[in-house]
């Protein structure tokens, strides 16, 4: 895989044994809002402070789809993804989008 496009807000993370691209696109943001049941950036920021494991799957899947990683995004419930690596990847993706 080629490097991440930092200008686009992409980050790379080792997930499920391979380097994966994550990106907080507008579509990913909408998917996260819907999946977490919130509306607006302020509500999303507040909700992101108390993510459950299920919430982390929702957010990670949306960011993976934003990065073009639909295969892993669709199979997260069966993939061997380290929770700490997932949380770090999510944090890095949001920081890259700022």
Phi, psi and omega in degrees: 000137177284167183298162179287149177271094183298328179295332178272352181088020180278148172227155175250143179214145175278111180223134179054040174079009180213159176283126183238149178260132176237146178207133177273087176274172176298320177297318178296319179299316178296319179297319179294314179303312181296313182297326180267355177071037179236162177230124176097155183296318181298314179295323179295316178302316179295316182294326181293343181285343184227055182283135170274174177299319178296321177296320179299321178297317179300311183293313181298317179300316180296318180292323176296316177300319178299331179268003179087016182257054184300323182303307179292321180303319181285340184247017184302326182293343180246355185274149177273083181249125178292126182302322180293317178297322179296313180297319179295320180295318178299313180299317180295322180295319179291321178295322180293332181278347184284000000 
